[in-house]
Amino acid sequence: NEVYFMDPDSFEQIAAPADILGNYRYYVSAGEELEVRATEDGLSLVWAEIPTFADVEVQSVTGSAAAGRATAEKLTATTVNGRVITGCAKFVEAGTKIQIKVETEEYVGKADS
């Protein structure tokens, strides 16, 4: 599985294993700018700076709080990109944008936007 990066000045593209992005490969958007480093010959990427946090929309939630919101139990959310995020606050529902910690895919809070 590969991802492609394009130099915004030269428009040259370089392929890299999707693993270079870690979990961020599930949250990166087309056209998003990331800092990357290539080998000296420029033929291979060796590093990509990824954000610590990402915002993602919730598609559905499960948990007792989702059913009645009567307990303090945390919710499990499935995002629009199919990722499962546990430990969500009880106000989270389908359509809510949440912020997650990319490395661990842990719920952080409600997204600002």
KOLGU-4560 file (N, C-alpha, C; in nm, 3 decimals, padded with zeros to 5 digits):
<recs>
<n_xx: 00.085 n_yy: -00.117 n_zz: 00.000 ca_xx: 00.000 ca_yy: 00.000 ca_zz: 00.000 c_xx: 00.090 c_yy: 00.124 c_zz: 00.000 mol: A seq: 1 type: ASN>
<n_xx: 00.074 n_yy: 00.211 n_zz: -00.097 ca_xx: 00.160 ca_yy: 00.328 ca_zz: -00.110 c_xx: 00.081 c_yy: 00.457 c_zz: -00.102 mol: A seq: 2 type: GLU>
<n_xx: 00.151 n_yy: 00.562 n_zz: -00.064 ca_xx: 00.098 ca_yy: 00.698 ca_zz: -00.069 c_xx: 00.192 c_yy: 00.777 c_zz: -00.159 mol: A seq: 3 type: VAL>
<n_xx: 00.139 n_yy: 00.884 n_zz: -00.216 ca_xx: 00.219 ca_yy: 00.964 ca_zz: -00.308 c_xx: 00.229 c_yy: 01.106 c_zz: -00.256 mol: A seq: 4 type: TYR>
<n_xx: 00.349 n_yy: 01.159 n_zz: -00.266 ca_xx: 00.376 ca_yy: 01.296 ca_zz: -00.225 c_xx: 00.419 c_yy: 01.373 c_zz: -00.348 mol: A seq: 5 type: PHE>
<n_xx: 00.378 n_yy: 01.501 n_zz: -00.354 ca_xx: 00.415 ca_yy: 01.584 ca_zz: -00.468 c_xx: 00.486 c_yy: 01.709 c_zz: -00.419 mol: A seq: 6 type: MET>
<n_xx: 00.596 n_yy: 01.740 n_zz: -00.482 ca_xx: 00.667 ca_yy: 01.864 ca_zz: -00.453 c_xx: 00.584 c_yy: 01.978 c_zz: -00.509 mol: A seq: 7 type: ASP>
<n_xx: 00.543 n_yy: 02.075 n_zz: -00.426 ca_xx: 00.456 ca_yy: 02.183 ca_zz: -00.475 c_xx: 00.524 c_yy: 02.278 c_zz: -00.573 mol: A seq: 8 type: PRO>
<n_xx: 00.658 n_yy: 02.276 n_zz: -00.579 ca_xx: 00.729 ca_yy: 02.364 ca_zz: -00.672 c_xx: 00.753 c_yy: 02.296 c_zz: -00.807 mol: A seq: 9 type: ASP>
<n_xx: 00.802 n_yy: 02.173 n_zz: -00.802 ca_xx: 00.838 ca_yy: 02.103 ca_zz: -00.927 c_xx: 00.726 c_yy: 02.011 c_zz: -00.977 mol: A seq: 10 type: SER>
<n_xx: 00.629 n_yy: 01.981 n_zz: -00.892 ca_xx: 00.519 ca_yy: 01.889 ca_zz: -00.922 c_xx: 00.567 c_yy: 01.745 c_zz: -00.941 mol: A seq: 11 type: PHE>
<n_xx: 00.693 n_yy: 01.717 n_zz: -00.905 ca_xx: 00.743 ca_yy: 01.580 ca_zz: -00.910 c_xx: 00.676 c_yy: 01.500 c_zz: -00.800 mol: A seq: 12 type: GLU>
<n_xx: 00.643 n_yy: 01.375 n_zz: -00.831 ca_xx: 00.579 ca_yy: 01.288 ca_zz: -00.734 c_xx: 00.672 c_yy: 01.176 c_zz: -00.694 mol: A seq: 13 type: GLN>
<n_xx: 00.659 n_yy: 01.136 n_zz: -00.569 ca_xx: 00.739 ca_yy: 01.025 ca_zz: -00.518 c_xx: 00.647 c_yy: 00.935 c_zz: -00.436 mol: A seq: 14 type: ILE>
<n_xx: 00.658 n_yy: 00.806 n_zz: -00.456 ca_xx: 00.578 ca_yy: 00.708 ca_zz: -00.382 c_xx: 00.653 c_yy: 00.666 c_zz: -00.257 mol: A seq: 15 type: ALA>
<n_xx: 00.578 n_yy: 00.634 n_zz: -00.154 ca_xx: 00.636 ca_yy: 00.584 ca_zz: -00.029 c_xx: 00.540 c_yy: 00.483 c_zz: 00.032 mol: A seq: 16 type: ALA>
<n_xx: 00.591 n_yy: 00.390 n_zz: 00.111 ca_xx: 00.501 ca_yy: 00.298 ca_zz: 00.180 c_xx: 00.407 c_yy: 00.377 c_zz: 00.271 mol: A seq: 17 type: PRO>
<n_xx: 00.281 n_yy: 00.336 n_zz: 00.277 ca_xx: 00.183 ca_yy: 00.405 ca_zz: 00.360 c_xx: 00.225 c_yy: 00.408 c_zz: 00.506 mol: A seq: 18 type: ALA>
<n_xx: 00.307 n_yy: 00.312 n_zz: 00.547 ca_xx: 00.353 ca_yy: 00.306 ca_zz: 00.686 c_xx: 00.433 c_yy: 00.428 c_zz: 00.727 mol: A seq: 19 type: ASP>
<n_xx: 00.485 n_yy: 00.503 n_zz: 00.631 ca_xx: 00.562 ca_yy: 00.624 ca_zz: 00.665 c_xx: 00.474 c_yy: 00.724 c_zz: 00.739 mol: A seq: 20 type: ILE>
<n_xx: 00.343 n_yy: 00.714 n_zz: 00.721 ca_xx: 00.249 ca_yy: 00.805 ca_zz: 00.787 c_xx: 00.192 c_yy: 00.748 c_zz: 00.916 mol: A seq: 21 type: LEU>
<n_xx: 00.224 n_yy: 00.623 n_zz: 00.948 ca_xx: 00.166 ca_yy: 00.562 ca_zz: 01.067 c_xx: 00.013 c_yy: 00.567 c_zz: 01.059 mol: A seq: 22 type: GLY>
<n_xx: -00.052 n_yy: 00.589 n_zz: 01.171 ca_xx: -00.199 ca_yy: 00.597 ca_zz: 01.172 c_xx: -00.253 c_yy: 00.717 c_zz: 01.096 mol: A seq: 23 type: ASN>
<n_xx: -00.169 n_yy: 00.816 n_zz: 01.071 ca_xx: -00.217 ca_yy: 00.936 ca_zz: 01.002 c_xx: -00.262 c_yy: 00.904 c_zz: 00.859 mol: A seq: 24 type: TYR>
<n_xx: -00.219 n_yy: 00.791 n_zz: 00.806 ca_xx: -00.263 ca_yy: 00.754 ca_zz: 00.670 c_xx: -00.414 c_yy: 00.743 c_zz: 00.663 mol: A seq: 25 type: ARG>
<n_xx: -00.481 n_yy: 00.722 n_zz: 00.777 ca_xx: -00.626 ca_yy: 00.713 ca_zz: 00.780 c_xx: -00.694 c_yy: 00.850 c_zz: 00.787 mol: A seq: 26 type: TYR>
<n_xx: -00.616 n_yy: 00.954 n_zz: 00.812 ca_xx: -00.674 ca_yy: 01.086 ca_zz: 00.835 c_xx: -00.624 c_yy: 01.195 c_zz: 00.740 mol: A seq: 27 type: TYR>
<n_xx: -00.517 n_yy: 01.170 n_zz: 00.667 ca_xx: -00.459 ca_yy: 01.270 ca_zz: 00.578 c_xx: -00.556 c_yy: 01.299 c_zz: 00.464 mol: A seq: 28 type: VAL>
<n_xx: -00.559 n_yy: 01.424 n_zz: 00.422 ca_xx: -00.646 ca_yy: 01.466 ca_zz: 00.313 c_xx: -00.564 c_yy: 01.497 c_zz: 00.189 mol: A seq: 29 type: SER>
<n_xx: -00.622 n_yy: 01.471 n_zz: 00.074 ca_xx: -00.555 ca_yy: 01.507 ca_zz: -00.052 c_xx: -00.527 c_yy: 01.656 c_zz: -00.052 mol: A seq: 30 type: ALA>
<n_xx: -00.409 n_yy: 01.694 n_zz: -00.095 ca_xx: -00.370 ca_yy: 01.835 ca_zz: -00.100 c_xx: -00.312 c_yy: 01.889 c_zz: 00.029 mol: A seq: 31 type: GLY>
<n_xx: -00.315 n_yy: 01.811 n_zz: 00.134 ca_xx: -00.259 ca_yy: 01.855 ca_zz: 00.262 c_xx: -00.107 c_yy: 01.862 c_zz: 00.252 mol: A seq: 32 type: GLU>
<n_xx: -00.049 n_yy: 01.965 n_zz: 00.311 ca_xx: 00.096 ca_yy: 01.982 ca_zz: 00.308 c_xx: 00.160 c_yy: 01.918 c_zz: 00.430 mol: A seq: 33 type: GLU>
<n_xx: 00.259 n_yy: 01.833 n_zz: 00.406 ca_xx: 00.336 ca_yy: 01.770 ca_zz: 00.512 c_xx: 00.484 c_yy: 01.788 c_zz: 00.481 mol: A seq: 34 type: LEU>
<n_xx: 00.563 n_yy: 01.800 n_zz: 00.586 ca_xx: 00.708 ca_yy: 01.806 ca_zz: 00.565 c_xx: 00.760 c_yy: 01.664 c_zz: 00.555 mol: A seq: 35 type: GLU>
<n_xx: 00.839 n_yy: 01.638 n_zz: 00.450 ca_xx: 00.897 ca_yy: 01.506 ca_zz: 00.430 c_xx: 01.046 c_yy: 01.521 c_zz: 00.403 mol: A seq: 36 type: VAL>
<n_xx: 01.117 n_yy: 01.412 n_zz: 00.426 ca_xx: 01.260 ca_yy: 01.409 ca_zz: 00.395 c_xx: 01.287 c_yy: 01.289 c_zz: 00.306 mol: A seq: 37 type: ARG>
<n_xx: 01.372 n_yy: 01.312 n_zz: 00.207 ca_xx: 01.406 ca_yy: 01.207 ca_zz: 00.111 c_xx: 01.552 c_yy: 01.168 c_zz: 00.127 mol: A seq: 38 type: ALA>
<n_xx: 01.587 n_yy: 01.056 n_zz: 00.068 ca_xx: 01.727 ca_yy: 01.016 ca_zz: 00.063 c_xx: 01.803 c_yy: 01.118 c_zz: -00.020 mol: A seq: 39 type: THR>
<n_xx: 01.933 n_yy: 01.116 n_zz: -00.010 ca_xx: 02.016 ca_yy: 01.214 ca_zz: -00.081 c_xx: 01.989 c_yy: 01.217 c_zz: -00.230 mol: A seq: 40 type: GLU>
<n_xx: 01.963 n_yy: 01.101 n_zz: -00.288 ca_xx: 01.936 ca_yy: 01.098 ca_zz: -00.433 c_xx: 01.792 c_yy: 01.139 c_zz: -00.466 mol: A seq: 41 type: ASP>
<n_xx: 01.708 n_yy: 01.161 n_zz: -00.361 ca_xx: 01.572 ca_yy: 01.207 ca_zz: -00.382 c_xx: 01.475 c_yy: 01.101 c_zz: -00.432 mol: A seq: 42 type: GLY>
<n_xx: 01.520 n_yy: 00.976 n_zz: -00.433 ca_xx: 01.436 ca_yy: 00.870 ca_zz: -00.488 c_xx: 01.346 c_yy: 00.801 c_zz: -00.385 mol: A seq: 43 type: LEU>
<n_xx: 01.377 n_yy: 00.814 n_zz: -00.257 ca_xx: 01.297 ca_yy: 00.748 ca_zz: -00.154 c_xx: 01.272 c_yy: 00.842 c_zz: -00.038 mol: A seq: 44 type: SER>
<n_xx: 01.151 n_yy: 00.837 n_zz: 00.015 ca_xx: 01.120 ca_yy: 00.914 ca_zz: 00.136 c_xx: 01.160 c_yy: 00.833 c_zz: 00.257 mol: A seq: 45 type: LEU>
<n_xx: 01.218 n_yy: 00.900 n_zz: 00.355 ca_xx: 01.262 ca_yy: 00.832 ca_zz: 00.475 c_xx: 01.192 c_yy: 00.883 c_zz: 00.601 mol: A seq: 46 type: VAL>
<n_xx: 01.119 n_yy: 00.992 n_zz: 00.589 ca_xx: 01.057 ca_yy: 01.051 ca_zz: 00.708 c_xx: 00.945 c_yy: 01.145 c_zz: 00.665 mol: A seq: 47 type: TRP>
<n_xx: 00.838 n_yy: 01.149 n_zz: 00.743 ca_xx: 00.730 ca_yy: 01.245 ca_zz: 00.721 c_xx: 00.686 c_yy: 01.296 c_zz: 00.857 mol: A seq: 48 type: ALA>
<n_xx: 00.675 n_yy: 01.427 n_zz: 00.869 ca_xx: 00.628 ca_yy: 01.487 ca_zz: 00.993 c_xx: 00.476 c_yy: 01.482 c_zz: 00.991 mol: A seq: 49 type: GLU>
<n_xx: 00.420 n_yy: 01.414 n_zz: 01.088 ca_xx: 00.275 ca_yy: 01.403 ca_zz: 01.093 c_xx: 00.221 c_yy: 01.479 c_zz: 01.213 mol: A seq: 50 type: ILE>
<n_xx: 00.101 n_yy: 01.532 n_zz: 01.202 ca_xx: 00.041 ca_yy: 01.604 ca_zz: 01.315 c_xx: 00.017 c_yy: 01.512 c_zz: 01.434 mol: A seq: 51 type: PRO>
<n_xx: 00.017 n_yy: 01.568 n_zz: 01.551 ca_xx: -00.011 ca_yy: 01.492 ca_zz: 01.673 c_xx: -00.159 c_yy: 01.460 c_zz: 01.682 mol: A seq: 52 type: THR>
<n_xx: -00.244 n_yy: 01.552 n_zz: 01.633 ca_xx: -00.388 ca_yy: 01.537 ca_zz: 01.644 c_xx: -00.453 c_yy: 01.547 c_zz: 01.506 mol: A seq: 53 type: PHE>
<n_xx: -00.570 n_yy: 01.486 n_zz: 01.493 ca_xx: -00.648 ca_yy: 01.495 ca_zz: 01.370 c_xx: -00.795 c_yy: 01.508 c_zz: 01.407 mol: A seq: 54 type: ALA>
<n_xx: -00.870 n_yy: 01.579 n_zz: 01.323 ca_xx: -01.014 ca_yy: 01.591 ca_zz: 01.340 c_xx: -01.083 c_yy: 01.496 c_zz: 01.244 mol: A seq: 55 type: ASP>
<n_xx: -01.187 n_yy: 01.430 n_zz: 01.292 ca_xx: -01.257 ca_yy: 01.332 ca_zz: 01.209 c_xx: -01.405 c_yy: 01.332 c_zz: 01.247 mol: A seq: 56 type: VAL>
<n_xx: -01.490 n_yy: 01.305 n_zz: 01.150 ca_xx: -01.634 ca_yy: 01.302 ca_zz: 01.175 c_xx: -01.678 c_yy: 01.163 c_zz: 01.219 mol: A seq: 57 type: GLU>
<n_xx: -01.770 n_yy: 01.162 n_zz: 01.316 ca_xx: -01.824 ca_yy: 01.036 ca_zz: 01.368 c_xx: -01.940 c_yy: 00.991 c_zz: 01.279 mol: A seq: 58 type: VAL>
<n_xx: -01.939 n_yy: 00.864 n_zz: 01.245 ca_xx: -02.048 ca_yy: 00.806 ca_zz: 01.166 c_xx: -02.154 c_yy: 00.743 c_zz: 01.256 mol: A seq: 59 type: GLN>
<n_xx: -02.109 n_yy: 00.673 n_zz: 01.362 ca_xx: -02.203 ca_yy: 00.609 ca_zz: 01.455 c_xx: -02.136 c_yy: 00.591 c_zz: 01.590 mol: A seq: 60 type: SER>
<n_xx: -02.219 n_yy: 00.570 n_zz: 01.693 ca_xx: -02.168 ca_yy: 00.546 ca_zz: 01.828 c_xx: -02.236 c_yy: 00.424 c_zz: 01.889 mol: A seq: 61 type: VAL>
<n_xx: -02.165 n_yy: 00.360 n_zz: 01.980 ca_xx: -02.222 ca_yy: 00.248 ca_zz: 02.057 c_xx: -02.182 c_yy: 00.265 c_zz: 02.202 mol: A seq: 62 type: THR>
<n_xx: -02.256 n_yy: 00.198 n_zz: 02.288 ca_xx: -02.230 ca_yy: 00.205 ca_zz: 02.432 c_xx: -02.358 c_yy: 00.241 c_zz: 02.503 mol: A seq: 63 type: GLY>
<n_xx: -02.364 n_yy: 00.214 n_zz: 02.634 ca_xx: -02.488 ca_yy: 00.239 ca_zz: 02.707 c_xx: -02.524 c_yy: 00.387 c_zz: 02.710 mol: A seq: 64 type: SER>
<n_xx: -02.423 n_yy: 00.473 n_zz: 02.707 ca_xx: -02.453 ca_yy: 00.616 ca_zz: 02.707 c_xx: -02.520 c_yy: 00.656 c_zz: 02.577 mol: A seq: 65 type: ALA>
<n_xx: -02.488 n_yy: 00.587 n_zz: 02.467 ca_xx: -02.551 ca_yy: 00.617 ca_zz: 02.339 c_xx: -02.699 c_yy: 00.583 c_zz: 02.343 mol: A seq: 66 type: ALA>
<n_xx: -02.735 n_yy: 00.479 n_zz: 02.418 ca_xx: -02.874 ca_yy: 00.437 ca_zz: 02.424 c_xx: -02.957 c_yy: 00.528 c_zz: 02.514 mol: A seq: 67 type: ALA>
<n_xx: -02.907 n_yy: 00.560 n_zz: 02.632 ca_xx: -02.988 ca_yy: 00.638 ca_zz: 02.724 c_xx: -02.920 c_yy: 00.758 c_zz: 02.783 mol: A seq: 68 type: GLY>
<n_xx: -02.791 n_yy: 00.771 n_zz: 02.764 ca_xx: -02.713 ca_yy: 00.881 ca_zz: 02.820 c_xx: -02.734 c_yy: 00.896 c_zz: 02.971 mol: A seq: 69 type: ARG>
<n_xx: -02.765 n_yy: 00.783 n_zz: 03.037 ca_xx: -02.792 ca_yy: 00.788 ca_zz: 03.180 c_xx: -02.670 c_yy: 00.753 c_zz: 03.263 mol: A seq: 70 type: ALA>
<n_xx: -02.565 n_yy: 00.703 n_zz: 03.202 ca_xx: -02.447 ca_yy: 00.663 ca_zz: 03.278 c_xx: -02.328 c_yy: 00.747 c_zz: 03.237 mol: A seq: 71 type: THR>
<n_xx: -02.221 n_yy: 00.733 n_zz: 03.311 ca_xx: -02.098 ca_yy: 00.805 ca_zz: 03.280 c_xx: -02.008 c_yy: 00.724 c_zz: 03.188 mol: A seq: 72 type: ALA>
<n_xx: -02.057 n_yy: 00.610 n_zz: 03.142 ca_xx: -01.977 ca_yy: 00.524 ca_zz: 03.056 c_xx: -01.938 c_yy: 00.597 c_zz: 02.927 mol: A seq: 73 type: GLU>
<n_xx: -01.819 n_yy: 00.570 n_zz: 02.882 ca_xx: -01.769 ca_yy: 00.630 ca_zz: 02.759 c_xx: -01.825 c_yy: 00.557 c_zz: 02.638 mol: A seq: 74 type: LYS>
<n_xx: -01.832 n_yy: 00.627 n_zz: 02.526 ca_xx: -01.884 ca_yy: 00.570 ca_zz: 02.402 c_xx: -01.772 c_yy: 00.520 c_zz: 02.313 mol: A seq: 75 type: LEU>
<n_xx: -01.807 n_yy: 00.431 n_zz: 02.225 ca_xx: -01.718 ca_yy: 00.389 ca_zz: 02.118 c_xx: -01.775 c_yy: 00.446 c_zz: 01.990 mol: A seq: 76 type: THR>
<n_xx: -01.692 n_yy: 00.518 n_zz: 01.916 ca_xx: -01.738 ca_yy: 00.582 ca_zz: 01.792 c_xx: -01.672 c_yy: 00.515 c_zz: 01.673 mol: A seq: 77 type: ALA>
<n_xx: -01.748 n_yy: 00.502 n_zz: 01.566 ca_xx: -01.693 ca_yy: 00.461 ca_zz: 01.438 c_xx: -01.693 c_yy: 00.586 c_zz: 01.351 mol: A seq: 78 type: THR>
<n_xx: -01.577 n_yy: 00.616 n_zz: 01.294 ca_xx: -01.564 ca_yy: 00.738 ca_zz: 01.215 c_xx: -01.604 c_yy: 00.714 c_zz: 01.069 mol: A seq: 79 type: THR>
<n_xx: -01.618 n_yy: 00.822 n_zz: 00.994 ca_xx: -01.658 ca_yy: 00.811 ca_zz: 00.854 c_xx: -01.554 c_yy: 00.737 c_zz: 00.771 mol: A seq: 80 type: VAL>
<n_xx: -01.432 n_yy: 00.729 n_zz: 00.820 ca_xx: -01.329 ca_yy: 00.653 ca_zz: 00.747 c_xx: -01.312 c_yy: 00.512 c_zz: 00.803 mol: A seq: 81 type: ASN>
<n_xx: -01.407 n_yy: 00.469 n_zz: 00.888 ca_xx: -01.410 ca_yy: 00.331 ca_zz: 00.936 c_xx: -01.324 c_yy: 00.299 c_zz: 01.056 mol: A seq: 82 type: GLY>
<n_xx: -01.260 n_yy: 00.399 n_zz: 01.115 ca_xx: -01.176 ca_yy: 00.374 ca_zz: 01.232 c_xx: -01.263 c_yy: 00.372 c_zz: 01.358 mol: A seq: 83 type: ARG>
<n_xx: -01.225 n_yy: 00.290 n_zz: 01.456 ca_xx: -01.298 ca_yy: 00.278 ca_zz: 01.582 c_xx: -01.221 c_yy: 00.353 c_zz: 01.689 mol: A seq: 84 type: VAL>
<n_xx: -01.290 n_yy: 00.448 n_zz: 01.752 ca_xx: -01.230 ca_yy: 00.532 ca_zz: 01.855 c_xx: -01.304 c_yy: 00.505 c_zz: 01.986 mol: A seq: 85 type: ILE>
<n_xx: -01.231 n_yy: 00.462 n_zz: 02.089 ca_xx: -01.295 ca_yy: 00.433 ca_zz: 02.217 c_xx: -01.277 c_yy: 00.550 c_zz: 02.313 mol: A seq: 86 type: THR>
<n_xx: -01.357 n_yy: 00.548 n_zz: 02.419 ca_xx: -01.343 ca_yy: 00.648 ca_zz: 02.525 c_xx: -01.403 c_yy: 00.783 c_zz: 02.493 mol: A seq: 87 type: GLY>
<n_xx: -01.497 n_yy: 00.788 n_zz: 02.399 ca_xx: -01.557 ca_yy: 00.916 ca_zz: 02.362 c_xx: -01.656 c_yy: 00.963 c_zz: 02.469 mol: A seq: 88 type: CYS>
<n_xx: -01.667 n_yy: 01.094 n_zz: 02.483 ca_xx: -01.759 ca_yy: 01.154 ca_zz: 02.579 c_xx: -01.903 c_yy: 01.127 c_zz: 02.539 mol: A seq: 89 type: ALA>
<n_xx: -01.994 n_yy: 01.136 n_zz: 02.636 ca_xx: -02.133 ca_yy: 01.099 ca_zz: 02.612 c_xx: -02.206 c_yy: 01.193 c_zz: 02.517 mol: A seq: 90 type: LYS>
<n_xx: -02.155 n_yy: 01.313 n_zz: 02.491 ca_xx: -02.223 ca_yy: 01.403 ca_zz: 02.397 c_xx: -02.195 c_yy: 01.368 c_zz: 02.251 mol: A seq: 91 type: PHE>
<n_xx: -02.100 n_yy: 01.279 n_zz: 02.225 ca_xx: -02.062 ca_yy: 01.245 ca_zz: 02.088 c_xx: -02.174 c_yy: 01.166 c_zz: 02.022 mol: A seq: 92 type: VAL>
<n_xx: -02.211 n_yy: 01.208 n_zz: 01.902 ca_xx: -02.314 ca_yy: 01.139 ca_zz: 01.825 c_xx: -02.277 c_yy: 01.146 c_zz: 01.678 mol: A seq: 93 type: GLU>
<n_xx: -02.352 n_yy: 01.074 n_zz: 01.596 ca_xx: -02.326 ca_yy: 01.075 ca_zz: 01.452 c_xx: -02.325 c_yy: 01.219 c_zz: 01.402 mol: A seq: 94 type: ALA>
<n_xx: -02.223 n_yy: 01.251 n_zz: 01.321 ca_xx: -02.209 ca_yy: 01.385 ca_zz: 01.267 c_xx: -02.119 c_yy: 01.476 c_zz: 01.348 mol: A seq: 95 type: GLY>
<n_xx: -02.088 n_yy: 01.439 n_zz: 01.472 ca_xx: -01.998 ca_yy: 01.519 ca_zz: 01.555 c_xx: -01.856 c_yy: 01.506 c_zz: 01.502 mol: A seq: 96 type: THR>
<n_xx: -01.784 n_yy: 01.618 n_zz: 01.498 ca_xx: -01.643 ca_yy: 01.613 ca_zz: 01.464 c_xx: -01.564 c_yy: 01.607 c_zz: 01.594 mol: A seq: 97 type: LYS>
<n_xx: -01.479 n_yy: 01.504 n_zz: 01.604 ca_xx: -01.398 ca_yy: 01.485 ca_zz: 01.723 c_xx: -01.250 c_yy: 01.498 c_zz: 01.689 mol: A seq: 98 type: ILE>
<n_xx: -01.171 n_yy: 01.523 n_zz: 01.792 ca_xx: -01.027 ca_yy: 01.526 ca_zz: 01.775 c_xx: -00.969 c_yy: 01.400 c_zz: 01.837 mol: A seq: 99 type: GLN>
<n_xx: -00.876 n_yy: 01.339 n_zz: 01.766 ca_xx: -00.811 ca_yy: 01.218 ca_zz: 01.817 c_xx: -00.660 c_yy: 01.238 c_zz: 01.818 mol: A seq: 100 type: ILE>
<n_xx: -00.593 n_yy: 01.164 n_zz: 01.904 ca_xx: -00.447 ca_yy: 01.160 ca_zz: 01.903 c_xx: -00.408 c_yy: 01.059 c_zz: 01.797 mol: A seq: 101 type: LYS>
<n_xx: -00.336 n_yy: 01.102 n_zz: 01.696 ca_xx: -00.308 ca_yy: 01.018 ca_zz: 01.579 c_xx: -00.235 c_yy: 00.890 c_zz: 01.614 mol: A seq: 102 type: VAL>
<n_xx: -00.130 n_yy: 00.900 n_zz: 01.692 ca_xx: -00.045 ca_yy: 00.784 ca_zz: 01.719 c_xx: -00.122 c_yy: 00.669 c_zz: 01.783 mol: A seq: 103 type: GLU>
<n_xx: -00.212 n_yy: 00.701 n_zz: 01.877 ca_xx: -00.284 ca_yy: 00.598 ca_zz: 01.951 c_xx: -00.431 c_yy: 00.586 c_zz: 01.911 mol: A seq: 104 type: THR>
<n_xx: -00.477 n_yy: 00.678 n_zz: 01.830 ca_xx: -00.619 ca_yy: 00.687 ca_zz: 01.789 c_xx: -00.711 c_yy: 00.695 c_zz: 01.911 mol: A seq: 105 type: GLU>
<n_xx: -00.666 n_yy: 00.771 n_zz: 02.010 ca_xx: -00.745 ca_yy: 00.794 ca_zz: 02.131 c_xx: -00.827 c_yy: 00.922 c_zz: 02.116 mol: A seq: 106 type: GLU>
<n_xx: -00.944 n_yy: 00.921 n_zz: 02.174 ca_xx: -01.031 ca_yy: 01.038 ca_zz: 02.177 c_xx: -00.968 c_yy: 01.147 c_zz: 02.263 mol: A seq: 107 type: TYR>
<n_xx: -00.966 n_yy: 01.270 n_zz: 02.212 ca_xx: -00.913 ca_yy: 01.383 ca_zz: 02.287 c_xx: -01.026 c_yy: 01.475 c_zz: 02.330 mol: A seq: 108 type: VAL>
<n_xx: -01.117 n_yy: 01.505 n_zz: 02.238 ca_xx: -01.228 ca_yy: 01.595 ca_zz: 02.268 c_xx: -01.301 c_yy: 01.632 c_zz: 02.142 mol: A seq: 109 type: GLY>
<n_xx: -01.389 n_yy: 01.728 n_zz: 02.155 ca_xx: -01.464 ca_yy: 01.776 ca_zz: 02.040 c_xx: -01.373 c_yy: 01.863 c_zz: 01.955 mol: A seq: 110 type: LYS>
<n_xx: -01.381 n_yy: 01.847 n_zz: 01.824 ca_xx: -01.298 ca_yy: 01.927 ca_zz: 01.734 c_xx: -01.343 c_yy: 02.073 c_zz: 01.737 mol: A seq: 111 type: ALA>
<n_xx: -01.249 n_yy: 02.164 n_zz: 01.715 ca_xx: -01.281 ca_yy: 02.307 ca_zz: 01.716 c_xx: -01.369 c_yy: 02.347 c_zz: 01.599 mol: A seq: 112 type: ASP>
<n_xx: -01.350 n_yy: 02.282 n_zz: 01.485 ca_xx: -01.426 ca_yy: 02.324 ca_zz: 01.366 c_xx: -01.547 c_yy: 02.239 c_zz: 01.344 mol: A seq: 113 type: SER>
</recs>
